[in-house]
């Protein structure tokens, strides 16, 4: 496996062998988390909101809550430019 470094904008480039083995393509999306002090990237298949629909317990309308969460997620995506 190749190595990479974090740029001044906190970006990293995936080494070619990792991209090829993981079949990473332009536009693929990942969730980045920290588990036991290690950074973990997991590919997202489909939109997050669609994958998690129905998993919330709310006092109000589930549809209204889903719309609120979707709007917040889309707002974050626009701010991050993804």
PyMOL Python script that loads the backbone (N, CA, C, O; Angstrom):
from pymol import cmd

cmd.read_pdbstr("""\
ATOM      1  N   UNK A   1       0.830  -1.170   0.000  1.00  0.00           N
ATOM      2  CA  UNK A   1       0.000   0.000   0.000  1.00  0.00           C
ATOM      3  C   UNK A   1       0.885   1.247   0.000  1.00  0.00           C
ATOM      4  O   UNK A   1       1.937   1.278   0.638  1.00  0.00           O
ATOM      5  N   UNK A   2       0.441   2.263  -0.721  1.00  0.00           N
ATOM      6  CA  UNK A   2       1.190   3.508  -0.800  1.00  0.00           C
ATOM      7  C   UNK A   2       0.953   4.381   0.416  1.00  0.00           C
ATOM      8  O   UNK A   2       0.120   4.077   1.270  1.00  0.00           O
ATOM      9  N   UNK A   3       1.691   5.455   0.476  1.00  0.00           N
ATOM     10  CA  UNK A   3       1.513   6.420   1.558  1.00  0.00           C
ATOM     11  C   UNK A   3       0.996   7.729   0.974  1.00  0.00           C
ATOM     12  O   UNK A   3       1.087   7.968  -0.230  1.00  0.00           O
ATOM     13  N   UNK A   4       0.456   8.565   1.844  1.00  0.00           N
ATOM     14  CA  UNK A   4      -0.058   9.860   1.437  1.00  0.00           C
ATOM     15  C   UNK A   4       0.151  10.829   2.583  1.00  0.00           C
ATOM     16  O   UNK A   4       0.503  10.413   3.686  1.00  0.00           O
ATOM     17  N   UNK A   5      -0.057  12.095   2.345  1.00  0.00           N
ATOM     18  CA  UNK A   5       0.045  13.074   3.422  1.00  0.00           C
ATOM     19  C   UNK A   5      -1.132  14.033   3.350  1.00  0.00           C
ATOM     20  O   UNK A   5      -1.793  14.151   2.318  1.00  0.00           O
ATOM     21  N   UNK A   6      -1.380  14.704   4.444  1.00  0.00           N
ATOM     22  CA  UNK A   6      -2.462  15.672   4.534  1.00  0.00           C
ATOM     23  C   UNK A   6      -1.931  17.015   4.036  1.00  0.00           C
ATOM     24  O   UNK A   6      -0.878  17.470   4.483  1.00  0.00           O
ATOM     25  N   UNK A   7      -2.656  17.653   3.110  1.00  0.00           N
ATOM     26  CA  UNK A   7      -2.256  18.956   2.590  1.00  0.00           C
ATOM     27  C   UNK A   7      -2.679  20.050   3.555  1.00  0.00           C
ATOM     28  O   UNK A   7      -3.336  19.779   4.561  1.00  0.00           O
ATOM     29  N   UNK A   8      -2.307  21.277   3.254  1.00  0.00           N
ATOM     30  CA  UNK A   8      -2.663  22.389   4.140  1.00  0.00           C
ATOM     31  C   UNK A   8      -4.168  22.612   4.194  1.00  0.00           C
ATOM     32  O   UNK A   8      -4.660  23.241   5.131  1.00  0.00           O
ATOM     33  N   UNK A   9      -4.904  22.114   3.218  1.00  0.00           N
ATOM     34  CA  UNK A   9      -6.368  22.204   3.226  1.00  0.00           C
ATOM     35  C   UNK A   9      -7.005  20.944   3.812  1.00  0.00           C
ATOM     36  O   UNK A   9      -8.208  20.723   3.668  1.00  0.00           O
ATOM     37  N   UNK A  10      -6.187  20.120   4.476  1.00  0.00           N
ATOM     38  CA  UNK A  10      -6.644  18.874   5.101  1.00  0.00           C
ATOM     39  C   UNK A  10      -7.206  17.886   4.089  1.00  0.00           C
ATOM     40  O   UNK A  10      -8.155  17.161   4.389  1.00  0.00           O
ATOM     41  N   UNK A  11      -6.634  17.853   2.903  1.00  0.00           N
ATOM     42  CA  UNK A  11      -7.045  16.900   1.873  1.00  0.00           C
ATOM     43  C   UNK A  11      -5.988  15.810   1.760  1.00  0.00           C
ATOM     44  O   UNK A  11      -4.810  16.031   2.043  1.00  0.00           O
ATOM     45  N   UNK A  12      -6.432  14.628   1.341  1.00  0.00           N
ATOM     46  CA  UNK A  12      -5.498  13.533   1.091  1.00  0.00           C
ATOM     47  C   UNK A  12      -5.794  12.953  -0.287  1.00  0.00           C
ATOM     48  O   UNK A  12      -6.925  13.022  -0.766  1.00  0.00           O
ATOM     49  N   UNK A  13      -4.778  12.387  -0.917  1.00  0.00           N
ATOM     50  CA  UNK A  13      -4.939  11.692  -2.189  1.00  0.00           C
ATOM     51  C   UNK A  13      -4.798  10.205  -1.917  1.00  0.00           C
ATOM     52  O   UNK A  13      -3.831   9.770  -1.291  1.00  0.00           O
ATOM     53  N   UNK A  14      -5.763   9.426  -2.387  1.00  0.00           N
ATOM     54  CA  UNK A  14      -5.660   7.985  -2.215  1.00  0.00           C
ATOM     55  C   UNK A  14      -4.615   7.448  -3.188  1.00  0.00           C
ATOM     56  O   UNK A  14      -4.661   7.772  -4.375  1.00  0.00           O
ATOM     57  N   UNK A  15      -3.682   6.640  -2.715  1.00  0.00           N
ATOM     58  CA  UNK A  15      -2.684   6.069  -3.617  1.00  0.00           C
ATOM     59  C   UNK A  15      -3.348   5.224  -4.707  1.00  0.00           C
ATOM     60  O   UNK A  15      -4.425   4.664  -4.503  1.00  0.00           O
ATOM     61  N   UNK A  16      -2.702   5.144  -5.847  1.00  0.00           N
ATOM     62  CA  UNK A  16      -3.267   4.459  -7.006  1.00  0.00           C
ATOM     63  C   UNK A  16      -3.639   3.014  -6.695  1.00  0.00           C
ATOM     64  O   UNK A  16      -4.710   2.557  -7.094  1.00  0.00           O
ATOM     65  N   UNK A  17      -2.769   2.284  -5.987  1.00  0.00           N
ATOM     66  CA  UNK A  17      -3.078   0.884  -5.703  1.00  0.00           C
ATOM     67  C   UNK A  17      -4.327   0.754  -4.825  1.00  0.00           C
ATOM     68  O   UNK A  17      -5.102  -0.188  -4.990  1.00  0.00           O
ATOM     69  N   UNK A  18      -4.523   1.679  -3.908  1.00  0.00           N
ATOM     70  CA  UNK A  18      -5.716   1.660  -3.056  1.00  0.00           C
ATOM     71  C   UNK A  18      -6.956   1.959  -3.892  1.00  0.00           C
ATOM     72  O   UNK A  18      -7.983   1.297  -3.742  1.00  0.00           O
ATOM     73  N   UNK A  19      -6.861   2.959  -4.777  1.00  0.00           N
ATOM     74  CA  UNK A  19      -7.999   3.289  -5.653  1.00  0.00           C
ATOM     75  C   UNK A  19      -8.382   2.099  -6.514  1.00  0.00           C
ATOM     76  O   UNK A  19      -9.564   1.795  -6.675  1.00  0.00           O
ATOM     77  N   UNK A  20      -7.378   1.423  -7.067  1.00  0.00           N
ATOM     78  CA  UNK A  20      -7.664   0.289  -7.951  1.00  0.00           C
ATOM     79  C   UNK A  20      -8.229  -0.895  -7.186  1.00  0.00           C
ATOM     80  O   UNK A  20      -9.216  -1.494  -7.615  1.00  0.00           O
ATOM     81  N   UNK A  21      -7.613  -1.242  -6.050  1.00  0.00           N
ATOM     82  CA  UNK A  21      -8.110  -2.370  -5.252  1.00  0.00           C
ATOM     83  C   UNK A  21      -9.510  -2.101  -4.714  1.00  0.00           C
ATOM     84  O   UNK A  21     -10.345  -3.004  -4.664  1.00  0.00           O
ATOM     85  N   UNK A  22      -9.764  -0.859  -4.313  1.00  0.00           N
ATOM     86  CA  UNK A  22     -11.068  -0.503  -3.765  1.00  0.00           C
ATOM     87  C   UNK A  22     -12.080  -0.095  -4.816  1.00  0.00           C
ATOM     88  O   UNK A  22     -13.232   0.207  -4.503  1.00  0.00           O
ATOM     89  N   UNK A  23     -11.634  -0.089  -6.082  1.00  0.00           N
ATOM     90  CA  UNK A  23     -12.512   0.326  -7.194  1.00  0.00           C
ATOM     91  C   UNK A  23     -13.155   1.681  -6.902  1.00  0.00           C
ATOM     92  O   UNK A  23     -14.369   1.850  -7.020  1.00  0.00           O
ATOM     93  N   UNK A  24     -12.312   2.640  -6.520  1.00  0.00           N
ATOM     94  CA  UNK A  24     -12.763   3.992  -6.204  1.00  0.00           C
ATOM     95  C   UNK A  24     -12.836   4.795  -7.495  1.00  0.00           C
ATOM     96  O   UNK A  24     -11.897   4.787  -8.292  1.00  0.00           O
ATOM     97  N   UNK A  25     -13.944   5.483  -7.698  1.00  0.00           N
ATOM     98  CA  UNK A  25     -14.156   6.280  -8.904  1.00  0.00           C
ATOM     99  C   UNK A  25     -14.439   7.734  -8.519  1.00  0.00           C
ATOM    100  O   UNK A  25     -14.859   8.023  -7.398  1.00  0.00           O
ATOM    101  N   UNK A  26     -14.207   8.624  -9.451  1.00  0.00           N
ATOM    102  CA  UNK A  26     -14.512  10.036  -9.230  1.00  0.00           C
ATOM    103  C   UNK A  26     -15.991  10.164  -8.888  1.00  0.00           C
ATOM    104  O   UNK A  26     -16.845   9.595  -9.568  1.00  0.00           O
ATOM    105  N   UNK A  27     -16.284  10.900  -7.851  1.00  0.00           N
ATOM    106  CA  UNK A  27     -17.668  11.103  -7.426  1.00  0.00           C
ATOM    107  C   UNK A  27     -18.123  10.149  -6.340  1.00  0.00           C
ATOM    108  O   UNK A  27     -19.182  10.357  -5.748  1.00  0.00           O
ATOM    109  N   UNK A  28     -17.342   9.097  -6.059  1.00  0.00           N
ATOM    110  CA  UNK A  28     -17.712   8.190  -4.974  1.00  0.00           C
ATOM    111  C   UNK A  28     -17.737   8.969  -3.666  1.00  0.00           C
ATOM    112  O   UNK A  28     -16.985   9.928  -3.492  1.00  0.00           O
ATOM    113  N   UNK A  29     -18.591   8.558  -2.763  1.00  0.00           N
ATOM    114  CA  UNK A  29     -18.728   9.249  -1.485  1.00  0.00           C
ATOM    115  C   UNK A  29     -18.384   8.286  -0.357  1.00  0.00           C
ATOM    116  O   UNK A  29     -18.650   7.087  -0.438  1.00  0.00           O
ATOM    117  N   UNK A  30     -17.788   8.838   0.695  1.00  0.00           N
ATOM    118  CA  UNK A  30     -17.359   8.043   1.832  1.00  0.00           C
ATOM    119  C   UNK A  30     -17.763   8.721   3.125  1.00  0.00           C
ATOM    120  O   UNK A  30     -17.897   9.943   3.193  1.00  0.00           O
ATOM    121  N   UNK A  31     -17.954   7.899   4.156  1.00  0.00           N
ATOM    122  CA  UNK A  31     -18.108   8.394   5.514  1.00  0.00           C
ATOM    123  C   UNK A  31     -16.758   8.170   6.178  1.00  0.00           C
ATOM    124  O   UNK A  31     -16.194   7.080   6.088  1.00  0.00           O
ATOM    125  N   UNK A  32     -16.237   9.194   6.845  1.00  0.00           N
ATOM    126  CA  UNK A  32     -14.950   9.090   7.517  1.00  0.00           C
ATOM    127  C   UNK A  32     -15.205   9.169   9.019  1.00  0.00           C
ATOM    128  O   UNK A  32     -15.796  10.132   9.508  1.00  0.00           O
ATOM    129  N   UNK A  33     -14.754   8.148   9.744  1.00  0.00           N
ATOM    130  CA  UNK A  33     -14.952   8.097  11.193  1.00  0.00           C
ATOM    131  C   UNK A  33     -13.639   7.769  11.884  1.00  0.00           C
ATOM    132  O   UNK A  33     -12.644   7.426  11.244  1.00  0.00           O
ATOM    133  N   UNK A  34     -13.660   7.882  13.185  1.00  0.00           N
ATOM    134  CA  UNK A  34     -12.512   7.489  13.997  1.00  0.00           C
ATOM    135  C   UNK A  34     -12.965   6.351  14.896  1.00  0.00           C
ATOM    136  O   UNK A  34     -13.930   6.492  15.648  1.00  0.00           O
ATOM    137  N   UNK A  35     -12.266   5.221  14.819  1.00  0.00           N
ATOM    138  CA  UNK A  35     -12.590   4.053  15.630  1.00  0.00           C
ATOM    139  C   UNK A  35     -11.323   3.573  16.321  1.00  0.00           C
ATOM    140  O   UNK A  35     -10.363   3.171  15.665  1.00  0.00           O
ATOM    141  N   UNK A  36     -11.325   3.616  17.634  1.00  0.00           N
ATOM    142  CA  UNK A  36     -10.161   3.182  18.422  1.00  0.00           C
ATOM    143  C   UNK A  36      -8.885   3.894  17.992  1.00  0.00           C
ATOM    144  O   UNK A  36      -7.822   3.279  17.908  1.00  0.00           O
ATOM    145  N   UNK A  37      -8.991   5.184  17.721  1.00  0.00           N
ATOM    146  CA  UNK A  37      -7.821   5.965  17.344  1.00  0.00           C
ATOM    147  C   UNK A  37      -7.387   5.809  15.897  1.00  0.00           C
ATOM    148  O   UNK A  37      -6.387   6.406  15.499  1.00  0.00           O
ATOM    149  N   UNK A  38      -8.095   5.036  15.103  1.00  0.00           N
ATOM    150  CA  UNK A  38      -7.789   4.830  13.687  1.00  0.00           C
ATOM    151  C   UNK A  38      -8.819   5.568  12.836  1.00  0.00           C
ATOM    152  O   UNK A  38      -9.993   5.628  13.201  1.00  0.00           O
ATOM    153  N   UNK A  39      -8.393   6.127  11.713  1.00  0.00           N
ATOM    154  CA  UNK A  39      -9.313   6.784  10.782  1.00  0.00           C
ATOM    155  C   UNK A  39      -9.822   5.734   9.805  1.00  0.00           C
ATOM    156  O   UNK A  39      -9.038   5.008   9.193  1.00  0.00           O
ATOM    157  N   UNK A  40     -11.139   5.661   9.664  1.00  0.00           N
ATOM    158  CA  UNK A  40     -11.769   4.644   8.823  1.00  0.00           C
ATOM    159  C   UNK A  40     -12.644   5.327   7.783  1.00  0.00           C
ATOM    160  O   UNK A  40     -13.455   6.191   8.117  1.00  0.00           O
ATOM    161  N   UNK A  41     -12.478   4.935   6.515  1.00  0.00           N
ATOM    162  CA  UNK A  41     -13.329   5.442   5.430  1.00  0.00           C
ATOM    163  C   UNK A  41     -14.225   4.304   4.961  1.00  0.00           C
ATOM    164  O   UNK A  41     -13.751   3.196   4.711  1.00  0.00           O
ATOM    165  N   UNK A  42     -15.515   4.577   4.844  1.00  0.00           N
ATOM    166  CA  UNK A  42     -16.463   3.578   4.361  1.00  0.00           C
ATOM    167  C   UNK A  42     -17.260   4.182   3.224  1.00  0.00           C
ATOM    168  O   UNK A  42     -17.798   5.283   3.342  1.00  0.00           O
ATOM    169  N   UNK A  43     -17.331   3.449   2.114  1.00  0.00           N
ATOM    170  CA  UNK A  43     -18.064   3.925   0.943  1.00  0.00           C
ATOM    171  C   UNK A  43     -19.547   4.002   1.254  1.00  0.00           C
ATOM    172  O   UNK A  43     -20.106   3.128   1.917  1.00  0.00           O
ATOM    173  N   UNK A  44     -20.180   5.070   0.762  1.00  0.00           N
ATOM    174  CA  UNK A  44     -21.623   5.257   0.905  1.00  0.00           C
ATOM    175  C   UNK A  44     -22.265   4.787  -0.392  1.00  0.00           C
ATOM    176  O   UNK A  44     -21.908   5.246  -1.476  1.00  0.00           O
ATOM    177  N   UNK A  45     -23.202   3.883  -0.270  1.00  0.00           N
ATOM    178  CA  UNK A  45     -23.959   3.427  -1.440  1.00  0.00           C
ATOM    179  C   UNK A  45     -25.337   4.064  -1.362  1.00  0.00           C
ATOM    180  O   UNK A  45     -26.116   3.752  -0.461  1.00  0.00           O
ATOM    181  N   UNK A  46     -25.641   4.944  -2.289  1.00  0.00           N
ATOM    182  CA  UNK A  46     -26.919   5.651  -2.278  1.00  0.00           C
ATOM    183  C   UNK A  46     -26.862   6.839  -1.345  1.00  0.00           C
ATOM    184  O   UNK A  46     -25.825   7.114  -0.741  1.00  0.00           O
ATOM    185  N   UNK A  47     -27.966   7.539  -1.227  1.00  0.00           N
ATOM    186  CA  UNK A  47     -28.025   8.720  -0.362  1.00  0.00           C
ATOM    187  C   UNK A  47     -28.233   8.287   1.078  1.00  0.00           C
ATOM    188  O   UNK A  47     -28.996   7.360   1.351  1.00  0.00           O
ATOM    189  N   UNK A  48     -27.557   8.955   1.992  1.00  0.00           N
ATOM    190  CA  UNK A  48     -27.637   8.602   3.406  1.00  0.00           C
ATOM    191  C   UNK A  48     -29.069   8.676   3.909  1.00  0.00           C
ATOM    192  O   UNK A  48     -29.516   7.787   4.633  1.00  0.00           O
ATOM    193  N   UNK A  49     -29.781   9.707   3.539  1.00  0.00           N
ATOM    194  CA  UNK A  49     -31.141   9.887   4.043  1.00  0.00           C
ATOM    195  C   UNK A  49     -32.031   8.716   3.627  1.00  0.00           C
ATOM    196  O   UNK A  49     -32.888   8.296   4.404  1.00  0.00           O
ATOM    197  N   UNK A  50     -31.845   8.185   2.423  1.00  0.00           N
ATOM    198  CA  UNK A  50     -32.661   7.069   1.965  1.00  0.00           C
ATOM    199  C   UNK A  50     -32.296   5.777   2.688  1.00  0.00           C
ATOM    200  O   UNK A  50     -33.159   4.928   2.910  1.00  0.00           O
ATOM    201  N   UNK A  51     -31.037   5.622   3.053  1.00  0.00           N
ATOM    202  CA  UNK A  51     -30.605   4.409   3.733  1.00  0.00           C
ATOM    203  C   UNK A  51     -31.062   4.369   5.178  1.00  0.00           C
ATOM    204  O   UNK A  51     -31.228   3.284   5.735  1.00  0.00           O
ATOM    205  N   UNK A  52     -31.269   5.519   5.800  1.00  0.00           N
ATOM    206  CA  UNK A  52     -31.614   5.556   7.222  1.00  0.00           C
ATOM    207  C   UNK A  52     -33.086   5.853   7.474  1.00  0.00           C
ATOM    208  O   UNK A  52     -33.501   5.937   8.630  1.00  0.00           O
ATOM    209  N   UNK A  53     -33.883   6.013   6.427  1.00  0.00           N
ATOM    210  CA  UNK A  53     -35.288   6.366   6.593  1.00  0.00           C
ATOM    211  C   UNK A  53     -35.986   5.328   7.469  1.00  0.00           C
ATOM    212  O   UNK A  53     -35.819   4.123   7.282  1.00  0.00           O
ATOM    213  N   UNK A  54     -36.753   5.810   8.409  1.00  0.00           N
ATOM    214  CA  UNK A  54     -37.514   4.926   9.284  1.00  0.00           C
ATOM    215  C   UNK A  54     -36.770   4.538  10.552  1.00  0.00           C
ATOM    216  O   UNK A  54     -37.326   3.825  11.387  1.00  0.00           O
ATOM    217  N   UNK A  55     -35.537   4.982  10.722  1.00  0.00           N
ATOM    218  CA  UNK A  55     -34.779   4.580  11.904  1.00  0.00           C
ATOM    219  C   UNK A  55     -34.904   5.562  13.051  1.00  0.00           C
ATOM    220  O   UNK A  55     -34.315   5.343  14.109  1.00  0.00           O
ATOM    221  N   UNK A  56     -35.662   6.650  12.872  1.00  0.00           N
ATOM    222  CA  UNK A  56     -35.799   7.654  13.923  1.00  0.00           C
ATOM    223  C   UNK A  56     -37.090   7.449  14.683  1.00  0.00           C
ATOM    224  O   UNK A  56     -38.106   7.044  14.117  1.00  0.00           O
ATOM    225  N   UNK A  57     -37.039   7.730  15.951  1.00  0.00           N
ATOM    226  CA  UNK A  57     -38.236   7.712  16.792  1.00  0.00           C
ATOM    227  C   UNK A  57     -38.551   9.169  17.134  1.00  0.00           C
ATOM    228  O   UNK A  57     -37.759   9.841  17.795  1.00  0.00           O
ATOM    229  N   UNK A  58     -39.699   9.647  16.687  1.00  0.00           N
ATOM    230  CA  UNK A  58     -40.053  11.050  16.925  1.00  0.00           C
ATOM    231  C   UNK A  58     -41.445  11.140  17.524  1.00  0.00           C
ATOM    232  O   UNK A  58     -42.243  10.208  17.426  1.00  0.00           O
ATOM    233  N   UNK A  59     -41.721  12.273  18.143  1.00  0.00           N
ATOM    234  CA  UNK A  59     -43.050  12.520  18.707  1.00  0.00           C
ATOM    235  C   UNK A  59     -43.992  13.055  17.637  1.00  0.00           C
ATOM    236  O   UNK A  59     -45.202  12.843  17.708  1.00  0.00           O
ATOM    237  N   UNK A  60     -43.438  13.749  16.644  1.00  0.00           N
ATOM    238  CA  UNK A  60     -44.260  14.346  15.598  1.00  0.00           C
ATOM    239  C   UNK A  60     -44.351  13.444  14.380  1.00  0.00           C
ATOM    240  O   UNK A  60     -44.118  12.238  14.451  1.00  0.00           O
ATOM    241  N   UNK A  61     -44.693  14.058  13.271  1.00  0.00           N
ATOM    242  CA  UNK A  61     -44.835  13.344  12.015  1.00  0.00           C
ATOM    243  C   UNK A  61     -43.476  12.834  11.533  1.00  0.00           C
ATOM    244  O   UNK A  61     -42.507  13.593  11.483  1.00  0.00           O
ATOM    245  N   UNK A  62     -43.407  11.566  11.183  1.00  0.00           N
ATOM    246  CA  UNK A  62     -42.170  10.997  10.650  1.00  0.00           C
ATOM    247  C   UNK A  62     -41.782  11.640   9.335  1.00  0.00           C
ATOM    248  O   UNK A  62     -40.598  11.826   9.057  1.00  0.00           O
ATOM    249  N   UNK A  63     -42.778  11.985   8.518  1.00  0.00           N
ATOM    250  CA  UNK A  63     -42.508  12.616   7.229  1.00  0.00           C
ATOM    251  C   UNK A  63     -41.902  14.000   7.437  1.00  0.00           C
ATOM    252  O   UNK A  63     -40.932  14.355   6.768  1.00  0.00           O
ATOM    253  N   UNK A  64     -42.453  14.772   8.342  1.00  0.00           N
ATOM    254  CA  UNK A  64     -41.930  16.114   8.615  1.00  0.00           C
ATOM    255  C   UNK A  64     -40.502  16.032   9.158  1.00  0.00           C
ATOM    256  O   UNK A  64     -39.641  16.825   8.778  1.00  0.00           O
ATOM    257  N   UNK A  65     -40.261  15.073  10.041  1.00  0.00           N
ATOM    258  CA  UNK A  65     -38.923  14.913  10.599  1.00  0.00           C
ATOM    259  C   UNK A  65     -37.933  14.500   9.508  1.00  0.00           C
ATOM    260  O   UNK A  65     -36.813  15.008   9.470  1.00  0.00           O
ATOM    261  N   UNK A  66     -38.331  13.591   8.627  1.00  0.00           N
ATOM    262  CA  UNK A  66     -37.453  13.165   7.527  1.00  0.00           C
ATOM    263  C   UNK A  66     -37.124  14.336   6.612  1.00  0.00           C
ATOM    264  O   UNK A  66     -35.983  14.480   6.171  1.00  0.00           O
ATOM    265  N   UNK A  67     -38.113  15.171   6.326  1.00  0.00           N
ATOM    266  CA  UNK A  67     -37.876  16.358   5.489  1.00  0.00           C
ATOM    267  C   UNK A  67     -36.885  17.314   6.159  1.00  0.00           C
ATOM    268  O   UNK A  67     -36.001  17.866   5.502  1.00  0.00           O
ATOM    269  N   UNK A  68     -37.041  17.502   7.468  1.00  0.00           N
ATOM    270  CA  UNK A  68     -36.135  18.389   8.211  1.00  0.00           C
ATOM    271  C   UNK A  68     -34.704  17.854   8.142  1.00  0.00           C
ATOM    272  O   UNK A  68     -33.774  18.609   7.859  1.00  0.00           O
ATOM    273  N   UNK A  69     -34.527  16.572   8.395  1.00  0.00           N
ATOM    274  CA  UNK A  69     -33.201  15.962   8.348  1.00  0.00           C
ATOM    275  C   UNK A  69     -32.621  16.032   6.942  1.00  0.00           C
ATOM    276  O   UNK A  69     -31.436  16.322   6.777  1.00  0.00           O
ATOM    277  N   UNK A  70     -33.444  15.770   5.922  1.00  0.00           N
ATOM    278  CA  UNK A  70     -32.982  15.831   4.532  1.00  0.00           C
ATOM    279  C   UNK A  70     -32.523  17.243   4.179  1.00  0.00           C
ATOM    280  O   UNK A  70     -31.472  17.425   3.564  1.00  0.00           O
ATOM    281  N   UNK A  71     -33.318  18.245   4.571  1.00  0.00           N
ATOM    282  CA  UNK A  71     -32.955  19.633   4.290  1.00  0.00           C
ATOM    283  C   UNK A  71     -31.650  20.017   4.985  1.00  0.00           C
ATOM    284  O   UNK A  71     -30.813  20.707   4.403  1.00  0.00           O
ATOM    285  N   UNK A  72     -31.479  19.570   6.226  1.00  0.00           N
ATOM    286  CA  UNK A  72     -30.236  19.857   6.947  1.00  0.00           C
ATOM    287  C   UNK A  72     -29.045  19.184   6.268  1.00  0.00           C
ATOM    288  O   UNK A  72     -27.983  19.794   6.135  1.00  0.00           O
ATOM    289  N   UNK A  73     -29.213  17.933   5.838  1.00  0.00           N
ATOM    290  CA  UNK A  73     -28.128  17.199   5.173  1.00  0.00           C
ATOM    291  C   UNK A  73     -27.770  17.860   3.847  1.00  0.00           C
ATOM    292  O   UNK A  73     -26.592  17.993   3.518  1.00  0.00           O
ATOM    293  N   UNK A  74     -28.769  18.270   3.091  1.00  0.00           N
ATOM    294  CA  UNK A  74     -28.499  18.937   1.819  1.00  0.00           C
ATOM    295  C   UNK A  74     -27.805  20.277   2.042  1.00  0.00           C
ATOM    296  O   UNK A  74     -26.937  20.665   1.260  1.00  0.00           O
ATOM    297  N   UNK A  75     -28.184  20.980   3.100  1.00  0.00           N
ATOM    298  CA  UNK A  75     -27.515  22.241   3.429  1.00  0.00           C
ATOM    299  C   UNK A  75     -26.048  22.028   3.758  1.00  0.00           C
ATOM    300  O   UNK A  75     -25.191  22.800   3.328  1.00  0.00           O
ATOM    301  N   UNK A  76     -25.757  20.973   4.527  1.00  0.00           N
ATOM    302  CA  UNK A  76     -24.360  20.653   4.847  1.00  0.00           C
ATOM    303  C   UNK A  76     -23.591  20.287   3.587  1.00  0.00           C
ATOM    304  O   UNK A  76     -22.450  20.715   3.417  1.00  0.00           O
ATOM    305  N   UNK A  77     -24.197  19.503   2.703  1.00  0.00           N
ATOM    306  CA  UNK A  77     -23.541  19.105   1.462  1.00  0.00           C
ATOM    307  C   UNK A  77     -23.201  20.329   0.616  1.00  0.00           C
ATOM    308  O   UNK A  77     -22.116  20.400   0.039  1.00  0.00           O
ATOM    309  N   UNK A  78     -24.118  21.291   0.536  1.00  0.00           N
ATOM    310  CA  UNK A  78     -23.862  22.513  -0.243  1.00  0.00           C
ATOM    311  C   UNK A  78     -22.727  23.313   0.370  1.00  0.00           C
ATOM    312  O   UNK A  78     -21.849  23.801  -0.342  1.00  0.00           O
ATOM    313  N   UNK A  79     -22.743  23.450   1.714  1.00  0.00           N
ATOM    314  CA  UNK A  79     -21.670  24.196   2.367  1.00  0.00           C
ATOM    315  C   UNK A  79     -20.314  23.529   2.172  1.00  0.00           C
ATOM    316  O   UNK A  79     -19.300  24.215   2.042  1.00  0.00           O
ATOM    317  N   UNK A  80     -20.285  22.192   2.150  1.00  0.00           N
ATOM    318  CA  UNK A  80     -19.026  21.461   1.989  1.00  0.00           C
ATOM    319  C   UNK A  80     -18.647  21.308   0.520  1.00  0.00           C
ATOM    320  O   UNK A  80     -17.518  20.927   0.212  1.00  0.00           O
ATOM    321  N   UNK A  81     -19.574  21.600  -0.387  1.00  0.00           N
ATOM    322  CA  UNK A  81     -19.284  21.493  -1.812  1.00  0.00           C
ATOM    323  C   UNK A  81     -19.239  20.063  -2.312  1.00  0.00           C
ATOM    324  O   UNK A  81     -18.485  19.755  -3.234  1.00  0.00           O
ATOM    325  N   UNK A  82     -20.035  19.183  -1.719  1.00  0.00           N
ATOM    326  CA  UNK A  82     -20.068  17.779  -2.168  1.00  0.00           C
ATOM    327  C   UNK A  82     -21.379  17.428  -2.796  1.00  0.00           C
ATOM    328  O   UNK A  82     -21.572  16.291  -3.227  1.00  0.00           O
TER     329      UNK A  82
END
""", "prot")
cmd.dss("prot")
cmd.show_as("cartoon", "prot")
cmd.util.cbc("prot")
cmd.orient("prot")
